[in-house]
Structures are given as C-alpha cells and as structure tokens.
Amino acid sequence: MNSNLETFVPFDYKWRGVQRLAQTATPAHDTKFLVGLGRAFYWQSLLDTGAMASGSAIARAEGLDPSTVNELLRLTLLAPDIIEQLMAGRQPRRLTLMWFQRNPLPVDWQAQRDIITSFD
C-alpha cells in the first residue's frame, strides 16, 4: 500500500539583501474590523444595561450617524465560532468590516457560516 502523507506549513519567502528567508505566515488581523466588533459589543452592553435607550441615542453621544451604529450593532448577531475566527485573524481576506456594513447579515448562524465559507 502506497500512501503518501503530506503536510502543509504556510510560509512566505522574504528577501533580505541577497538572502532569501522563509517566514511562517502569521494570522492577518483586520484592525478596523476588531475595533468595530469591540464597539458593537460595548454599545450592545449599553443597550442591555439601559445606560442608553437606543442606537440613535448612542449615535448622538458618539457623534455618529445612526445608520453607522445600527450597522455595527448587527455584528453582535454573529455566530460565536465566526467571531472566534475573526479574532484569531483567520477570516477570508475579502471579508472586511465594510462588507458587513454593506450587506445583509442573516440571523441564522448556519447561513452566516455558509456566507463565510463562500469567500474561500
């Protein structure tokens, strides 16, 4: 029986002068997305505790457009495993905060997972 095992180790080649160095690929954290996600959960906690009455009240207090606040608040509806993936920097490259702000997000977690896998 001839079974070949294969191991994939992600790395990039970088040039340093005339030397070619191999560097392991590190997760690419989308800082804008992480800030947006943090703000969304903070704002949701303000709503849950009653410190703010609505997304519009948060927008007034933050000096933002109400639609911006409401778009970001939708991020709190993401499936926990998707949030974990994004926090670890393992999201598809084309999946950005702007995509979440401009596209509808289903409440169903499996439908969300299907959308995320469609980016691969």
N, CA, C and O atoms as CSV, one atom per row, in Angstrom:
chain,resi,resn,atom,element,x,y,z
A,1,MET,N,N,0.849,-1.185,0.000
A,1,MET,CA,C,0.000,0.000,0.000
A,1,MET,C,C,0.890,1.243,0.000
A,1,MET,O,O,1.752,1.403,0.864
A,2,ASN,N,N,0.674,2.090,-0.951
A,2,ASN,CA,C,1.477,3.288,-1.075
A,2,ASN,C,C,0.628,4.490,-0.679
A,2,ASN,O,O,-0.169,4.990,-1.473
A,3,SER,N,N,0.805,4.942,0.542
A,3,SER,CA,C,0.061,6.123,0.986
A,3,SER,C,C,1.065,7.226,1.302
A,3,SER,O,O,1.964,7.057,2.125
A,4,ASN,N,N,0.893,8.321,0.650
A,4,ASN,CA,C,1.785,9.458,0.864
A,4,ASN,C,C,1.123,10.427,1.825
A,4,ASN,O,O,-0.033,10.809,1.642
A,5,LEU,N,N,1.850,10.813,2.830
A,5,LEU,CA,C,1.371,11.819,3.763
A,5,LEU,C,C,1.927,13.164,3.336
A,5,LEU,O,O,3.074,13.272,2.903
A,6,GLU,N,N,1.123,14.148,3.460
A,6,GLU,CA,C,1.538,15.479,3.060
A,6,GLU,C,C,1.228,16.446,4.184
A,6,GLU,O,O,0.153,16.391,4.781
A,7,THR,N,N,2.163,17.326,4.470
A,7,THR,CA,C,1.980,18.342,5.492
A,7,THR,C,C,2.133,19.705,4.846
A,7,THR,O,O,3.061,19.938,4.072
A,8,PHE,N,N,1.226,20.592,5.166
A,8,PHE,CA,C,1.278,21.948,4.627
A,8,PHE,C,C,1.654,22.899,5.744
A,8,PHE,O,O,0.970,22.961,6.765
A,9,VAL,N,N,2.723,23.632,5.564
A,9,VAL,CA,C,3.145,24.649,6.519
A,9,VAL,C,C,3.153,25.976,5.773
A,9,VAL,O,O,3.979,26.177,4.882
A,10,PRO,N,N,2.243,26.885,6.123
A,10,PRO,CA,C,2.182,28.148,5.395
A,10,PRO,C,C,3.370,29.045,5.737
A,10,PRO,O,O,3.634,29.323,6.907
A,11,PHE,N,N,4.071,29.485,4.720
A,11,PHE,CA,C,5.140,30.450,4.929
A,11,PHE,C,C,5.374,31.231,3.652
A,11,PHE,O,O,4.996,30.813,2.557
A,12,ASP,N,N,6.002,32.365,3.827
A,12,ASP,CA,C,6.330,33.242,2.710
A,12,ASP,C,C,7.840,33.374,2.613
A,12,ASP,O,O,8.558,33.256,3.606
A,13,TYR,N,N,8.302,33.619,1.403
A,13,TYR,CA,C,9.714,33.926,1.220
A,13,TYR,C,C,9.877,35.437,1.221
A,13,TYR,O,O,9.143,36.147,0.533
A,14,LYS,N,N,10.833,35.924,1.988
A,14,LYS,CA,C,11.162,37.345,2.024
A,14,LYS,C,C,12.621,37.495,1.637
A,14,LYS,O,O,13.456,36.654,1.969
A,15,TRP,N,N,12.911,38.558,0.942
A,15,TRP,CA,C,14.283,38.828,0.553
A,15,TRP,C,C,14.895,39.814,1.548
A,15,TRP,O,O,14.291,40.834,1.881
A,16,ARG,N,N,16.090,39.496,2.012
A,16,ARG,CA,C,16.866,40.411,2.850
A,16,ARG,C,C,18.226,40.548,2.188
A,16,ARG,O,O,19.109,39.708,2.361
A,17,GLY,N,N,18.372,41.610,1.437
A,17,GLY,CA,C,19.578,41.750,0.634
A,17,GLY,C,C,19.565,40.695,-0.457
A,17,GLY,O,O,18.657,40.659,-1.287
A,18,VAL,N,N,20.579,39.835,-0.453
A,18,VAL,CA,C,20.644,38.767,-1.443
A,18,VAL,C,C,20.181,37.439,-0.860
A,18,VAL,O,O,20.124,36.428,-1.560
A,19,GLN,N,N,19.851,37.450,0.430
A,19,GLN,CA,C,19.390,36.226,1.087
A,19,GLN,C,C,17.887,36.068,0.945
A,19,GLN,O,O,17.131,37.037,1.020
A,20,ARG,N,N,17.483,34.861,0.745
A,20,ARG,CA,C,16.050,34.543,0.681
A,20,ARG,C,C,15.695,33.822,1.970
A,20,ARG,O,O,16.203,32.733,2.235
A,21,LEU,N,N,14.826,34.425,2.771
A,21,LEU,CA,C,14.446,33.881,4.064
A,21,LEU,C,C,13.019,33.360,4.024
A,21,LEU,O,O,12.150,33.955,3.387
A,22,ALA,N,N,12.784,32.251,4.705
A,22,ALA,CA,C,11.429,31.716,4.834
A,22,ALA,C,C,10.851,32.202,6.155
A,22,ALA,O,O,11.471,32.063,7.209
A,23,GLN,N,N,9.663,32.771,6.083
A,23,GLN,CA,C,8.982,33.235,7.287
A,23,GLN,C,C,7.629,32.556,7.366
A,23,GLN,O,O,6.920,32.439,6.366
A,24,THR,N,N,7.276,32.108,8.565
A,24,THR,CA,C,5.962,31.499,8.714
A,24,THR,C,C,4.908,32.583,8.614
A,24,THR,O,O,5.103,33.707,9.077
A,25,ALA,N,N,3.799,32.231,8.008
A,25,ALA,CA,C,2.695,33.179,7.846
A,25,ALA,C,C,1.981,33.336,9.179
A,25,ALA,O,O,1.626,32.354,9.830
A,26,THR,N,N,1.779,34.569,9.567
A,26,THR,CA,C,1.064,34.843,10.804
A,26,THR,C,C,-0.360,35.249,10.455
A,26,THR,O,O,-0.613,35.729,9.350
A,27,PRO,N,N,-1.291,35.063,11.384
A,27,PRO,CA,C,-2.660,35.475,11.103
A,27,PRO,C,C,-2.718,36.969,10.799
A,27,PRO,O,O,-2.002,37.767,11.405
A,28,ALA,N,N,-3.561,37.327,9.872
A,28,ALA,CA,C,-3.712,38.729,9.483
A,28,ALA,C,C,-4.934,39.302,10.190
A,28,ALA,O,O,-6.067,39.079,9.764
A,29,HIS,N,N,-4.702,40.028,11.254
A,29,HIS,CA,C,-5.804,40.634,11.984
A,29,HIS,C,C,-6.254,41.899,11.261
A,29,HIS,O,O,-5.442,42.743,10.882
A,30,ASP,N,N,-7.540,42.006,11.083
A,30,ASP,CA,C,-8.127,43.190,10.476
A,30,ASP,C,C,-8.460,44.145,11.616
A,30,ASP,O,O,-9.494,44.007,12.271
A,31,THR,N,N,-7.581,45.110,11.847
A,31,THR,CA,C,-7.713,46.004,12.993
A,31,THR,C,C,-9.011,46.790,12.959
A,31,THR,O,O,-9.671,46.938,13.987
A,32,LYS,N,N,-9.388,47.298,11.788
A,32,LYS,CA,C,-10.640,48.054,11.684
A,32,LYS,C,C,-11.828,47.187,12.078
A,32,LYS,O,O,-12.750,47.635,12.760
A,33,PHE,N,N,-11.782,45.935,11.631
A,33,PHE,CA,C,-12.887,45.043,11.971
A,33,PHE,C,C,-12.927,44.778,13.472
A,33,PHE,O,O,-14.003,44.782,14.070
A,34,LEU,N,N,-11.770,44.547,14.084
A,34,LEU,CA,C,-11.731,44.270,15.517
A,34,LEU,C,C,-12.198,45.461,16.339
A,34,LEU,O,O,-12.874,45.288,17.353
A,35,VAL,N,N,-11.844,46.662,15.912
A,35,VAL,CA,C,-12.322,47.867,16.599
A,35,VAL,C,C,-13.837,47.978,16.463
A,35,VAL,O,O,-14.532,48.265,17.437
A,36,GLY,N,N,-14.347,47.751,15.251
A,36,GLY,CA,C,-15.790,47.790,15.023
A,36,GLY,C,C,-16.529,46.756,15.845
A,36,GLY,O,O,-17.594,47.034,16.395
A,37,LEU,N,N,-15.965,45.562,15.929
A,37,LEU,CA,C,-16.581,44.500,16.722
A,37,LEU,C,C,-16.595,44.863,18.201
A,37,LEU,O,O,-17.594,44.651,18.888
A,38,GLY,N,N,-15.497,45.405,18.685
A,38,GLY,CA,C,-15.434,45.840,20.085
A,38,GLY,C,C,-16.444,46.928,20.392
A,38,GLY,O,O,-17.116,46.893,21.423
A,39,ARG,N,N,-16.549,47.896,19.492
A,39,ARG,CA,C,-17.528,48.965,19.687
A,39,ARG,C,C,-18.946,48.417,19.685
A,39,ARG,O,O,-19.781,48.835,20.488
A,40,ALA,N,N,-19.215,47.483,18.784
A,40,ALA,CA,C,-20.559,46.906,18.699
A,40,ALA,C,C,-20.944,46.219,20.003
A,40,ALA,O,O,-22.057,46.406,20.494
A,41,PHE,N,N,-20.043,45.430,20.566
A,41,PHE,CA,C,-20.369,44.739,21.816
A,41,PHE,C,C,-20.455,45.708,22.997
A,41,PHE,O,O,-21.245,45.498,23.917
A,42,TYR,N,N,-19.647,46.759,22.971
A,42,TYR,CA,C,-19.753,47.776,24.012
A,42,TYR,C,C,-21.108,48.471,23.935
A,42,TYR,O,O,-21.790,48.642,24.946
A,43,TRP,N,N,-21.487,48.870,22.722
A,43,TRP,CA,C,-22.781,49.528,22.554
A,43,TRP,C,C,-23.933,48.606,22.924
A,43,TRP,O,O,-24.928,49.053,23.495
A,44,GLN,N,N,-23.805,47.326,22.604
A,44,GLN,CA,C,-24.858,46.375,22.964
A,44,GLN,C,C,-24.976,46.277,24.479
A,44,GLN,O,O,-26.081,46.156,25.008
A,45,SER,N,N,-23.847,46.328,25.180
A,45,SER,CA,C,-23.908,46.284,26.648
A,45,SER,C,C,-24.572,47.546,27.201
A,45,SER,O,O,-25.272,47.486,28.212
A,46,LEU,N,N,-24.353,48.697,26.535
A,46,LEU,CA,C,-25.040,49.923,26.959
A,46,LEU,C,C,-26.551,49.788,26.799
A,46,LEU,O,O,-27.320,50.252,27.641
A,47,LEU,N,N,-26.964,49.149,25.709
A,47,LEU,CA,C,-28.398,48.938,25.487
A,47,LEU,C,C,-28.959,47.922,26.476
A,47,LEU,O,O,-30.052,48.110,27.011
A,48,ASP,N,N,-28.213,46.845,26.720
A,48,ASP,CA,C,-28.687,45.790,27.623
A,48,ASP,C,C,-28.831,46.284,29.056
A,48,ASP,O,O,-29.757,45.879,29.759
A,49,THR,N,N,-27.925,47.156,29.498
A,49,THR,CA,C,-27.978,47.652,30.877
A,49,THR,C,C,-28.915,48.831,31.038
A,49,THR,O,O,-29.215,49.237,32.160
A,50,GLY,N,N,-29.385,49.390,29.919
A,50,GLY,CA,C,-30.276,50.540,29.979
A,50,GLY,C,C,-29.547,51.866,30.083
A,50,GLY,O,O,-30.178,52.907,30.267
A,51,ALA,N,N,-28.215,51.845,29.967
A,51,ALA,CA,C,-27.455,53.096,30.017
A,51,ALA,C,C,-27.787,53.982,28.819
A,51,ALA,O,O,-27.725,55.207,28.914
A,52,MET,N,N,-28.135,53.372,27.708
A,52,MET,CA,C,-28.582,54.089,26.517
A,52,MET,C,C,-29.904,53.484,26.076
A,52,MET,O,O,-30.110,52.274,26.180
A,53,ALA,N,N,-30.792,54.326,25.586
A,53,ALA,CA,C,-32.137,53.855,25.233
A,53,ALA,C,C,-32.192,53.221,23.845
A,53,ALA,O,O,-33.013,52.336,23.602
A,54,SER,N,N,-31.323,53.667,22.933
A,54,SER,CA,C,-31.420,53.178,21.557
A,54,SER,C,C,-30.103,53.401,20.819
A,54,SER,O,O,-29.184,54.053,21.315
A,55,GLY,N,N,-30.050,52.837,19.623
A,55,GLY,CA,C,-28.896,53.070,18.765
A,55,GLY,C,C,-28.779,54.529,18.384
A,55,GLY,O,O,-27.673,55.044,18.219
A,56,SER,N,N,-29.908,55.198,18.243
A,56,SER,CA,C,-29.888,56.626,17.918
A,56,SER,C,C,-29.286,57.443,19.057
A,56,SER,O,O,-28.560,58.409,18.819
A,57,ALA,N,N,-29.588,57.056,20.291
A,57,ALA,CA,C,-29.012,57.755,21.445
A,57,ALA,C,C,-27.497,57.549,21.495
A,57,ALA,O,O,-26.750,58.473,21.814
A,58,ILE,N,N,-27.055,56.344,21.183
A,58,ILE,CA,C,-25.619,56.070,21.130
A,58,ILE,C,C,-24.975,56.913,20.035
A,58,ILE,O,O,-23.902,57.481,20.238
A,59,ALA,N,N,-25.620,56.996,18.880
A,59,ALA,CA,C,-25.092,57.787,17.764
A,59,ALA,C,C,-24.951,59.253,18.152
A,59,ALA,O,O,-23.942,59.884,17.838
A,60,ARG,N,N,-25.956,59.799,18.832
A,60,ARG,CA,C,-25.870,61.195,19.279
A,60,ARG,C,C,-24.713,61.381,20.250
A,60,ARG,O,O,-23.961,62.349,20.144
A,61,ALA,N,N,-24.568,60.448,21.203
A,61,ALA,CA,C,-23.499,60.555,22.197
A,61,ALA,C,C,-22.111,60.404,21.570
A,61,ALA,O,O,-21.155,61.033,22.023
A,62,GLU,N,N,-22.002,59.587,20.549
A,62,GLU,CA,C,-20.708,59.325,19.900
A,62,GLU,C,C,-20.439,60.273,18.735
A,62,GLU,O,O,-19.332,60.292,18.199
A,63,GLY,N,N,-21.436,61.058,18.339
A,63,GLY,CA,C,-21.273,61.955,17.203
A,63,GLY,C,C,-21.216,61.216,15.874
A,63,GLY,O,O,-20.508,61.622,14.952
A,64,LEU,N,N,-21.974,60.123,15.788
A,64,LEU,CA,C,-22.001,59.297,14.584
A,64,LEU,C,C,-23.382,59.318,13.955
A,64,LEU,O,O,-24.362,59.735,14.572
A,65,ASP,N,N,-23.436,58.864,12.726
A,65,ASP,CA,C,-24.715,58.701,12.056
A,65,ASP,C,C,-25.415,57.474,12.639
A,65,ASP,O,O,-24.757,56.460,12.869
A,66,PRO,N,N,-26.720,57.531,12.886
A,66,PRO,CA,C,-27.417,56.365,13.457
A,66,PRO,C,C,-27.273,55.091,12.628
A,66,PRO,O,O,-27.246,53.992,13.182
A,67,SER,N,N,-27.178,55.232,11.298
A,67,SER,CA,C,-27.036,54.033,10.473
A,67,SER,C,C,-25.706,53.336,10.731
A,67,SER,O,O,-25.633,52.109,10.664
A,68,THR,N,N,-24.658,54.095,11.024
A,68,THR,CA,C,-23.353,53.502,11.339
A,68,THR,C,C,-23.445,52.654,12.595
A,68,THR,O,O,-22.945,51.530,12.635
A,69,VAL,N,N,-24.083,53.194,13.614
A,69,VAL,CA,C,-24.237,52.462,14.879
A,69,VAL,C,C,-25.055,51.202,14.657
A,69,VAL,O,O,-24.679,50.128,15.128
A,70,ASN,N,N,-26.166,51.321,13.948
A,70,ASN,CA,C,-27.029,50.164,13.718
A,70,ASN,C,C,-26.346,49.098,12.865
A,70,ASN,O,O,-26.542,47.904,13.090
A,71,GLU,N,N,-25.543,49.525,11.884
A,71,GLU,CA,C,-24.808,48.557,11.058
A,71,GLU,C,C,-23.795,47.783,11.907
A,71,GLU,O,O,-23.642,46.570,11.761
A,72,LEU,N,N,-23.112,48.500,12.789
A,72,LEU,CA,C,-22.122,47.824,13.639
A,72,LEU,C,C,-22.788,46.943,14.700
A,72,LEU,O,O,-22.254,45.893,15.058
A,73,LEU,N,N,-23.932,47.360,15.193
A,73,LEU,CA,C,-24.633,46.546,16.189
A,73,LEU,C,C,-25.029,45.176,15.631
A,73,LEU,O,O,-25.184,44.219,16.389
A,74,ARG,N,N,-25.193,45.082,14.313
A,74,ARG,CA,C,-25.515,43.783,13.711
A,74,ARG,C,C,-24.404,42.765,13.927
A,74,ARG,O,O,-24.653,41.560,13.892
A,75,LEU,N,N,-23.165,43.241,14.154
A,75,LEU,CA,C,-22.053,42.319,14.374
A,75,LEU,C,C,-22.229,41.486,15.635
A,75,LEU,O,O,-21.636,40.415,15.759
A,76,THR,N,N,-23.040,41.969,16.572
A,76,THR,CA,C,-23.273,41.202,17.800
A,76,THR,C,C,-24.122,39.963,17.537
A,76,THR,O,O,-24.250,39.100,18.406
A,77,LEU,N,N,-24.699,39.874,16.348
A,77,LEU,CA,C,-25.515,38.716,15.980
A,77,LEU,C,C,-24.702,37.596,15.333
A,77,LEU,O,O,-25.247,36.540,15.013
A,78,LEU,N,N,-23.405,37.821,15.141
A,78,LEU,CA,C,-22.561,36.800,14.508
A,78,LEU,C,C,-22.446,35.556,15.378
A,78,LEU,O,O,-22.471,35.637,16.606
A,79,ALA,N,N,-22.320,34.419,14.731
A,79,ALA,CA,C,-22.130,33.149,15.438
A,79,ALA,C,C,-20.818,33.205,16.232
A,79,ALA,O,O,-19.837,33.775,15.755
A,80,PRO,N,N,-20.792,32.625,17.430
A,80,PRO,CA,C,-19.582,32.672,18.265
A,80,PRO,C,C,-18.337,32.115,17.568
A,80,PRO,O,O,-17.244,32.654,17.742
A,81,ASP,N,N,-18.487,31.063,16.795
A,81,ASP,CA,C,-17.314,30.496,16.125
A,81,ASP,C,C,-16.793,31.426,15.031
A,81,ASP,O,O,-15.596,31.423,14.743
A,82,ILE,N,N,-17.658,32.210,14.426
A,82,ILE,CA,C,-17.219,33.183,13.417
A,82,ILE,C,C,-16.464,34.312,14.106
A,82,ILE,O,O,-15.429,34.762,13.613
A,83,ILE,N,N,-16.975,34.769,15.238
A,83,ILE,CA,C,-16.283,35.815,15.998
A,83,ILE,C,C,-14.903,35.313,16.422
A,83,ILE,O,O,-13.918,36.045,16.326
A,84,GLU,N,N,-14.833,34.078,16.885
A,84,GLU,CA,C,-13.555,33.494,17.281
A,84,GLU,C,C,-12.582,33.447,16.099
A,84,GLU,O,O,-11.399,33.756,16.247
A,85,GLN,N,N,-13.084,33.064,14.942
A,85,GLN,CA,C,-12.264,33.014,13.728
A,85,GLN,C,C,-11.731,34.405,13.376
A,85,GLN,O,O,-10.561,34.554,13.025
A,86,LEU,N,N,-12.581,35.407,13.470
A,86,LEU,CA,C,-12.182,36.779,13.155
A,86,LEU,C,C,-11.185,37.317,14.177
A,86,LEU,O,O,-10.237,38.015,13.818
A,87,MET,N,N,-11.402,36.992,15.444
A,87,MET,CA,C,-10.486,37.437,16.490
A,87,MET,C,C,-9.113,36.794,16.347
A,87,MET,O,O,-8.105,37.388,16.729
A,88,ALA,N,N,-9.071,35.599,15.807
A,88,ALA,CA,C,-7.804,34.889,15.613
A,88,ALA,C,C,-7.104,35.307,14.320
A,88,ALA,O,O,-5.978,34.883,14.060
A,89,GLY,N,N,-7.761,36.128,13.516
A,89,GLY,CA,C,-7.165,36.579,12.265
A,89,GLY,C,C,-7.237,35.560,11.154
A,89,GLY,O,O,-6.438,35.605,10.219
A,90,ARG,N,N,-8.186,34.638,11.239
A,90,ARG,CA,C,-8.312,33.581,10.232
A,90,ARG,C,C,-9.481,33.823,9.271
A,90,ARG,O,O,-9.974,32.883,8.647
A,91,GLN,N,N,-9.917,35.054,9.154
A,91,GLN,CA,C,-11.028,35.363,8.256
A,91,GLN,C,C,-10.531,35.383,6.814
A,91,GLN,O,O,-9.350,35.628,6.566
A,92,PRO,N,N,-11.419,35.129,5.875
A,92,PRO,CA,C,-11.038,35.286,4.471
A,92,PRO,C,C,-10.596,36.729,4.201
A,92,PRO,O,O,-11.144,37.668,4.778
A,93,ARG,N,N,-9.624,36.896,3.340
A,93,ARG,CA,C,-9.056,38.230,3.097
A,93,ARG,C,C,-10.069,39.246,2.620
A,93,ARG,O,O,-9.986,40.418,2.988
A,94,ARG,N,N,-11.021,38.825,1.811
A,94,ARG,CA,C,-12.000,39.770,1.259
A,94,ARG,C,C,-13.129,40.092,2.231
A,94,ARG,O,O,-13.942,40.973,1.953
A,95,LEU,N,N,-13.194,39.406,3.349
A,95,LEU,CA,C,-14.251,39.644,4.326
A,95,LEU,C,C,-13.811,40.774,5.251
A,95,LEU,O,O,-12.979,40.578,6.137
A,96,THR,N,N,-14.376,41.952,5.034
A,96,THR,CA,C,-13.960,43.143,5.775
A,96,THR,C,C,-15.141,43.736,6.526
A,96,THR,O,O,-16.289,43.326,6.354
A,97,LEU,N,N,-14.824,44.703,7.357
A,97,LEU,CA,C,-15.867,45.422,8.074
A,97,LEU,C,C,-16.819,46.101,7.091
A,97,LEU,O,O,-18.031,46.126,7.303
A,98,MET,N,N,-16.261,46.645,6.026
A,98,MET,CA,C,-17.085,47.304,5.008
A,98,MET,C,C,-18.094,46.323,4.399
A,98,MET,O,O,-19.232,46.698,4.116
A,99,TRP,N,N,-17.676,45.066,4.199
A,99,TRP,CA,C,-18.601,44.084,3.649
A,99,TRP,C,C,-19.780,43.895,4.605
A,99,TRP,O,O,-20.930,43.847,4.168
A,100,PHE,N,N,-19.499,43.788,5.904
A,100,PHE,CA,C,-20.578,43.604,6.873
A,100,PHE,C,C,-21.493,44.817,6.935
A,100,PHE,O,O,-22.690,44.677,7.186
A,101,GLN,N,N,-20.947,45.999,6.710
A,101,GLN,CA,C,-21.772,47.199,6.769
A,101,GLN,C,C,-22.658,47.344,5.538
A,101,GLN,O,O,-23.720,47.962,5.611
A,102,ARG,N,N,-22.238,46.786,4.416
A,102,ARG,CA,C,-22.983,46.997,3.169
A,102,ARG,C,C,-23.847,45.826,2.743
A,102,ARG,O,O,-24.597,45.937,1.773
A,103,ASN,N,N,-23.760,44.703,3.448
A,103,ASN,CA,C,-24.523,43.518,3.058
A,103,ASN,C,C,-25.387,43.038,4.210
A,103,ASN,O,O,-25.013,43.172,5.375
A,104,PRO,N,N,-26.541,42.479,3.881
A,104,PRO,CA,C,-27.412,41.959,4.944
A,104,PRO,C,C,-26.763,40.761,5.633
A,104,PRO,O,O,-26.060,39.968,5.007
A,105,LEU,N,N,-27.013,40.651,6.915
A,105,LEU,CA,C,-26.465,39.555,7.712
A,105,LEU,C,C,-27.627,38.712,8.234
A,105,LEU,O,O,-28.453,39.205,9.001
A,106,PRO,N,N,-27.696,37.453,7.826
A,106,PRO,CA,C,-28.796,36.618,8.336
A,106,PRO,C,C,-28.617,36.350,9.829
A,106,PRO,O,O,-27.492,36.309,10.329
A,107,VAL,N,N,-29.710,36.172,10.520
A,107,VAL,CA,C,-29.659,35.879,11.949
A,107,VAL,C,C,-29.280,34.415,12.173
A,107,VAL,O,O,-28.667,34.079,13.186
A,108,ASP,N,N,-29.642,33.553,11.236
A,108,ASP,CA,C,-29.345,32.132,11.339
A,108,ASP,C,C,-27.836,31.899,11.249
A,108,ASP,O,O,-27.194,32.302,10.279
A,109,TRP,N,N,-27.273,31.239,12.280
A,109,TRP,CA,C,-25.826,31.042,12.342
A,109,TRP,C,C,-25.309,30.154,11.229
A,109,TRP,O,O,-24.207,30.384,10.732
A,110,GLN,N,N,-26.065,29.148,10.821
A,110,GLN,CA,C,-25.592,28.285,9.734
A,110,GLN,C,C,-25.537,29.058,8.419
A,110,GLN,O,O,-24.620,28.863,7.622
A,111,ALA,N,N,-26.508,29.926,8.193
A,111,ALA,CA,C,-26.488,30.765,6.991
A,111,ALA,C,C,-25.274,31.701,7.011
A,111,ALA,O,O,-24.674,31.968,5.970
A,112,GLN,N,N,-24.917,32.198,8.201
A,112,GLN,CA,C,-23.715,33.028,8.329
A,112,GLN,C,C,-22.465,32.225,7.976
A,112,GLN,O,O,-21.589,32.709,7.258
A,113,ARG,N,N,-22.391,30.998,8.484
A,113,ARG,CA,C,-21.236,30.141,8.186
A,113,ARG,C,C,-21.137,29.878,6.683
A,113,ARG,O,O,-20.041,29.847,6.124
A,114,ASP,N,N,-22.278,29.690,6.041
A,114,ASP,CA,C,-22.283,29.466,4.593
A,114,ASP,C,C,-21.738,30.676,3.853
A,114,ASP,O,O,-21.002,30.530,2.877
A,115,ILE,N,N,-22.092,31.862,4.308
A,115,ILE,CA,C,-21.584,33.091,3.687
A,115,ILE,C,C,-20.068,33.178,3.865
A,115,ILE,O,O,-19.350,33.501,2.919
A,116,ILE,N,N,-19.583,32.893,5.066
A,116,ILE,CA,C,-18.146,32.967,5.331
A,116,ILE,C,C,-17.384,31.969,4.469
A,116,ILE,O,O,-16.332,32.301,3.921
A,117,THR,N,N,-17.900,30.755,4.343
A,117,THR,CA,C,-17.202,29.752,3.527
A,117,THR,C,C,-17.274,30.085,2.042
A,117,THR,O,O,-16.428,29.629,1.273
A,118,SER,N,N,-18.261,30.868,1.622
A,118,SER,CA,C,-18.335,31.254,0.214
A,118,SER,C,C,-17.219,32.198,-0.193
A,118,SER,O,O,-16.973,32.378,-1.386
A,119,PHE,N,N,-16.544,32.798,0.760
A,119,PHE,CA,C,-15.434,33.697,0.481
A,119,PHE,C,C,-14.152,32.928,0.162
A,119,PHE,O,O,-13.237,33.491,-0.439
A,120,ASP,N,N,-14.068,31.666,0.549
A,120,ASP,CA,C,-12.831,30.889,0.344
A,120,ASP,C,C,-12.641,30.484,-1.088
A,120,ASP,O,O,-11.652,29.829,-1.419
